[in-house]
Amino acid sequence: MRGTITDHHRFLLSEHLTQIHHLEQAIERVTAEIARRLTPPSPPEDTTASQRKEALTPEISFDPTSPQSVPSSEQSALSWSEAVALLVSIPGIGERAAIGILAEIGLNMQQFPTAGHLASWAGVCPGHKESAGKRMSGKTRKGNPWLRCLLVQAAHSVSRQKHCYLAEQYRRLAKRRGAKRAAIAVAHSILVIAYHLLRNRTLYQEKGESFFEEQERQGSEKRLIRQLSRLGYHVELQPLAQVG
């Protein structure tokens, strides 16, 4: 190093290095504990005859690939490892982000009546303030700062992906409302998706970037049909291939 290094500087540098080493060890301990809690316990080797009989009977198992798997009273509780696998299927959500989100919202989505209640609790939905018929600022509430930070980071991560529904949503909103509002809107969408995945025990199904174009096309069709109906016409739409 160039410059004058005295004993005072050496002491401060050694203190900084000691603190960094201590934090790295703490991160390793916490990571190991998280991995231990996410790993399902192994079945015991020695079992009685009744336990062997119960093991041979068919039971309802969790199948994350089945879109019809809905939680019921007969199903076992969702484990942490299964919940992480569900959230990781969302674009922009990695394993560490999934663990952080689950640490804040938990596994039981029955405590939130709807996805809107969860979004309001997290503070990623716009506020609704109205006085004398005039709508005021729609600033979001504080909510859960740690969960909100994770969701916004995931929104910025997914915004750089291609052929993705959430990325297309971000780009469309960023053009009109700005990057910050677009990030909050995508964070809201990610949390709503996570709510339904955990509640229904299904993997994320990608809609694709053409989803919004299809919505706009269907909206234009309905609007034009209503206009022609008001003018006294009976409208029946047929694709060009069928007309030919």
C-alpha positions, 0 to 999 in steps of 0.5 A: 500500500502506498502512503503512511501506515501507522500503528493506529491505522494497523489497529483499525484495519485489524479490527475491521478484518476481525469484524468481517471474519466474525460476520462471515462465520455468523452467515455460515452458521445461519445458512447451515441452520436454514439448510438443516430446517429445510431438510426433511427428517429421515425416517427411523431405521427400526420400526414396529410391525404396525408402523410398517403396516401404516407405511405400506398403506397408500397416502395422499402425497404432494405432487407440485407438478399437478395443477389440481393439487388443492390443500385439504384436511386430509393432506399433510402440512406443507413443508419448508422445502416444498414451499421453497420449491414452489416459490423458486418456480416464479421468475426472479425468485431465487432460493435465498429470496424464497427463504426470506419471503417464507420467513416473513409470510409463513406457510399457512396462507389460510390466515389471509382471507385473500391475496389482497389482504396479504399484499396490504399487510406487506405494503406493496399495494397502492393506498386509497385515499379519497375526500369529497369525491377527489382521489388523493395520493395513492402512496403505499403504506409502510407494511413489512420493510424486509418483505417489501425489500425482497419483493422489489429486488425480485421485481428488478431481477425479473425485469431483465428477463425475456419472454416473461409475463412479469418482465413485460408487465414491468416494461409496460408500466415503466414507460407510463409510470416510471421504474419505481412504480413499475417495480412496486406493481411487479412486486405486488404481482409476485406476492399475489402469485406466491400466495396462490402457489402456496395456497393451492400447492401448484407450480408457476405457469408462465403466461408469456409476454404475449398475454397483454397483447391478447388481452388488448385484442379481446378488449378491442373486440368486445368494445367494437361489438358493443358499438356496432350493437348500439347502432343496430347491427348483429355482429358475429366474428369469424377468423379469416381462415374460416371465412376463406 
